[in-house]
């Protein structure tokens, strides 16, 4: 099947941390040659879309524009805007996360509140501290809505599999005895958000990624086809034991005919 839109993961699919995956550039170059639409659907909330695009272009020579980047930060901000019946600026939030997440969330007009916010949003934070966990826990215990950006327990980078946002969020889940409402992959909400704001038909799209538990399950949850590449997290053994298999599997993306 020829797909009209590709939704492409980043970490472990386009690169591993600072390390290039040469086949990824070939894959994206082929999409451009065929004039096929593609968006980078990442679970990384630490950077803005422009920073993500700059990293792809400058460090990995992969053609990308800011408007092609879809992050849980953007999807979370859209979710927050739709949470309330009145103007979002009448409400407040506490956020554990990096600039990419905070800029998107507070860009909605919602106010910062460390005492009794309406919503607590937790994502990957490279400088997370006990104090931040404490503020988030107490706020959720007081009744704040608890949102987690994405469930990735690990991220593949040049050093190996390092802790992801899911590891940070799970600590707050443990301390509050509450499960977060997740926005990013594997939830279908991020695909629905992308389709709405980018204007593509999910029925003609395919999800591309290296992680069965996030990328592939997201495609399954959104009822779109999936393409698993074995350059990151998931192994052949993982997929052999998976109850629902990816639609397609390749060792590397240069094996895929767009």
DRENVOPA-564713 format. One record per residue (C-alpha): residue number from 1; residue in one letter; chain; x, y, z. Coordinates in steps of 0.25 Angstrom, whole numbers. Last residue first. Example, Ala and Ser with C-alpha at 12.3 -4.5 7.8 and 13.67 -1.06 7.14 Angstrom:
# DRENVOPA-564713
{roti 2 S A {55 -4 29}} {roti 1 A A {49 -18 31}} 
END
This chain:
# DRENVOPA-564713
{roti 258 X A {32 18 0}} {roti 257 X A {40 5 -2}} {roti 256 X A {45 1 12}} {roti 255 X A {59 -5 13}} {roti 254 X A {66 8 15}} {roti 253 X A {58 9 28}} {roti 252 X A {66 -2 35}} {roti 251 X A {62 -16 40}} {roti 250 X A {48 -15 35}} {roti 249 X A {35 -19 40}} {roti 248 X A {21 -16 35}} {roti 247 X A {6 -16 40}} {roti 246 X A {12 -17 54}} {roti 245 X A {8 -30 61}} {roti 244 X A {-4 -30 72}} {roti 243 X A {-2 -40 83}} {roti 242 X A {13 -37 84}} {roti 241 X A {22 -48 88}} {roti 240 X A {29 -50 75}} {roti 239 X A {30 -34 75}} {roti 238 X A {38 -34 88}} {roti 237 X A {47 -45 83}} {roti 236 X A {50 -38 70}} {roti 235 X A {54 -26 79}} {roti 234 X A {48 -12 82}} {roti 233 X A {56 0 87}} {roti 232 X A {64 6 75}} {roti 231 X A {68 2 61}} {roti 230 X A {58 -10 58}} {roti 229 X A {48 -2 50}} {roti 228 X A {33 -4 52}} {roti 227 X A {24 1 42}} {roti 226 X A {9 3 46}} {roti 225 X A {-4 4 40}} {roti 224 X A {-15 13 46}} {roti 223 X A {-26 9 56}} {roti 222 X A {-22 20 66}} {roti 221 X A {-20 10 77}} {roti 220 X A {-12 1 67}} {roti 219 X A {-4 13 63}} {roti 218 X A {-1 17 77}} {roti 217 X A {2 3 80}} {roti 216 X A {13 3 70}} {roti 215 X A {20 16 74}} {roti 214 X A {19 14 89}} {roti 213 X A {20 0 94}} {roti 212 X A {25 -5 81}} {roti 211 X A {37 5 81}} {roti 210 X A {45 7 68}} {roti 209 X A {35 16 60}} {roti 208 X A {27 19 48}} {roti 207 X A {12 21 48}} {roti 206 X A {5 20 35}} {roti 205 X A {-5 29 29}} {roti 204 X A {-16 28 18}} {roti 203 X A {-27 25 28}} {roti 202 X A {-22 36 37}} {roti 201 X A {-27 46 27}} {roti 200 X A {-18 59 28}} {roti 199 X A {-21 73 32}} {roti 198 X A {-9 77 40}} {roti 197 X A {-17 82 52}} {roti 196 X A {-28 71 52}} {roti 195 X A {-19 60 48}} {roti 194 X A {-8 63 58}} {roti 193 X A {-18 64 70}} {roti 192 X A {-25 51 66}} {roti 191 X A {-11 45 66}} {roti 190 X A {-7 51 79}} {roti 189 X A {-21 46 85}} {roti 188 X A {-18 32 81}} {roti 187 X A {-10 29 93}} {roti 186 X A {3 21 91}} {roti 185 X A {8 32 90}} {roti 184 X A {6 45 96}} {roti 183 X A {-6 50 104}} {roti 182 X A {-7 42 117}} {roti 181 X A {-17 44 128}} {roti 180 X A {-8 41 140}} {roti 179 X A {-12 29 150}} {roti 178 X A {-14 33 164}} {roti 177 X A {-8 27 177}} {roti 176 X A {-2 41 179}} {roti 175 X A {13 37 183}} {roti 174 X A {13 25 173}} {roti 173 X A {7 33 161}} {roti 172 X A {16 44 164}} {roti 171 X A {28 34 163}} {roti 170 X A {22 28 151}} {roti 169 X A {22 42 144}} {roti 168 X A {37 43 145}} {roti 167 X A {39 29 139}} {roti 166 X A {29 31 128}} {roti 165 X A {36 43 124}} {roti 164 X A {48 35 120}} {roti 163 X A {60 29 128}} {roti 162 X A {72 26 119}} {roti 161 X A {74 14 109}} {roti 160 X A {88 14 104}} {roti 159 X A {99 25 104}} {roti 158 X A {97 30 89}} {roti 157 X A {82 31 93}} {roti 156 X A {70 22 94}} {roti 155 X A {59 28 103}} {roti 154 X A {53 20 114}} {roti 153 X A {40 18 122}} {roti 152 X A {32 25 111}} {roti 151 X A {18 28 117}} {roti 150 X A {15 41 111}} {roti 149 X A {11 56 115}} {roti 148 X A {5 52 128}} {roti 147 X A {-7 59 133}} {roti 146 X A {-13 60 147}} {roti 145 X A {-25 68 150}} {roti 144 X A {-23 76 163}} {roti 143 X A {-31 72 175}} {roti 142 X A {-23 75 188}} {roti 141 X A {-15 62 186}} {roti 140 X A {-11 66 172}} {roti 139 X A {-6 79 178}} {roti 138 X A {2 72 189}} {roti 137 X A {8 62 179}} {roti 136 X A {12 73 169}} {roti 135 X A {19 81 180}} {roti 134 X A {26 69 186}} {roti 133 X A {31 64 173}} {roti 132 X A {36 78 169}} {roti 131 X A {43 79 183}} {roti 130 X A {49 65 181}} {roti 129 X A {56 70 169}} {roti 128 X A {55 69 154}} {roti 127 X A {67 75 146}} {roti 126 X A {66 67 133}} {roti 125 X A {50 68 134}} {roti 124 X A {42 59 125}} {roti 123 X A {27 62 126}} {roti 122 X A {17 64 137}} {roti 121 X A {5 73 137}} {roti 120 X A {-3 77 149}} {roti 119 X A {-16 84 147}} {roti 118 X A {-26 93 154}} {roti 117 X A {-14 99 162}} {roti 116 X A {-14 100 178}} {roti 115 X A {-1 103 183}} {roti 114 X A {10 104 171}} {roti 113 X A {1 112 162}} {roti 112 X A {6 117 148}} {roti 111 X A {-6 123 140}} {roti 110 X A {-12 118 127}} {roti 109 X A {-11 127 115}} {roti 108 X A {-9 116 105}} {roti 107 X A {6 119 104}} {roti 106 X A {7 114 118}} {roti 105 X A {5 100 113}} {roti 104 X A {14 101 100}} {roti 103 X A {25 109 107}} {roti 102 X A {25 99 119}} {roti 101 X A {26 87 110}} {roti 100 X A {37 91 101}} {roti 99 X A {44 98 113}} {roti 98 X A {46 85 121}} {roti 97 X A {37 78 130}} {roti 96 X A {29 78 143}} {roti 95 X A {17 87 141}} {roti 94 X A {8 94 151}} {roti 93 X A {-5 99 145}} {roti 92 X A {-15 111 147}} {roti 91 X A {-29 115 142}} {roti 90 X A {-36 128 138}} {roti 89 X A {-26 129 126}} {roti 88 X A {-33 116 120}} {roti 87 X A {-46 124 117}} {roti 86 X A {-58 117 122}} {roti 85 X A {-64 103 120}} {roti 84 X A {-50 97 123}} {roti 83 X A {-42 85 118}} {roti 82 X A {-42 90 104}} {roti 81 X A {-29 99 106}} {roti 80 X A {-23 88 114}} {roti 79 X A {-24 78 103}} {roti 78 X A {-18 87 93}} {roti 77 X A {-6 90 102}} {roti 76 X A {-5 75 104}} {roti 75 X A {-5 73 89}} {roti 74 X A {6 83 87}} {roti 73 X A {14 78 98}} {roti 72 X A {12 64 93}} {roti 71 X A {20 67 81}} {roti 70 X A {16 69 66}} {roti 69 X A {28 74 57}} {roti 68 X A {25 77 42}} {roti 67 X A {22 92 45}} {roti 66 X A {36 93 51}} {roti 65 X A {42 89 37}} {roti 64 X A {50 77 35}} {roti 63 X A {60 71 24}} {roti 62 X A {69 61 31}} {roti 61 X A {84 66 31}} {roti 60 X A {86 59 44}} {roti 59 X A {92 71 53}} {roti 58 X A {87 83 45}} {roti 57 X A {73 78 39}} {roti 56 X A {69 69 50}} {roti 55 X A {74 78 62}} {roti 54 X A {68 90 55}} {roti 53 X A {54 83 54}} {roti 52 X A {54 79 68}} {roti 51 X A {58 93 73}} {roti 50 X A {47 99 64}} {roti 49 X A {37 89 70}} {roti 48 X A {40 93 84}} {roti 47 X A {49 84 92}} {roti 46 X A {47 76 105}} {roti 45 X A {34 69 101}} {roti 44 X A {40 57 94}} {roti 43 X A {29 47 90}} {roti 42 X A {31 50 75}} {roti 41 X A {22 50 63}} {roti 40 X A {31 55 52}} {roti 39 X A {21 59 41}} {roti 38 X A {22 54 27}} {roti 37 X A {15 57 13}} {roti 36 X A {19 49 1}} {roti 35 X A {25 57 -10}} {roti 34 X A {32 45 -16}} {roti 33 X A {46 51 -15}} {roti 32 X A {43 56 -2}} {roti 31 X A {39 43 4}} {roti 30 X A {52 37 -2}} {roti 29 X A {60 48 5}} {roti 28 X A {53 44 18}} {roti 27 X A {57 29 16}} {roti 26 X A {71 32 12}} {roti 25 X A {73 41 24}} {roti 24 X A {68 30 33}} {roti 23 X A {77 20 27}} {roti 22 X A {89 28 33}} {roti 21 X A {85 27 47}} {roti 20 X A {93 38 53}} {roti 19 X A {98 38 68}} {roti 18 X A {95 50 76}} {roti 17 X A {83 43 83}} {roti 16 X A {80 31 75}} {roti 15 X A {75 36 62}} {roti 14 X A {63 36 52}} {roti 13 X A {56 24 58}} {roti 12 X A {63 22 72}} {roti 11 X A {58 35 77}} {roti 10 X A {50 42 65}} {roti 9 X A {37 35 62}} {roti 8 X A {31 37 48}} {roti 7 X A {16 39 44}} {roti 6 X A {16 37 29}} {roti 5 X A {5 42 21}} {roti 4 X A {0 38 7}} {roti 3 X A {3 23 9}} {roti 2 X A {5 14 -3}} {roti 1 X A {0 0 0}} 
END
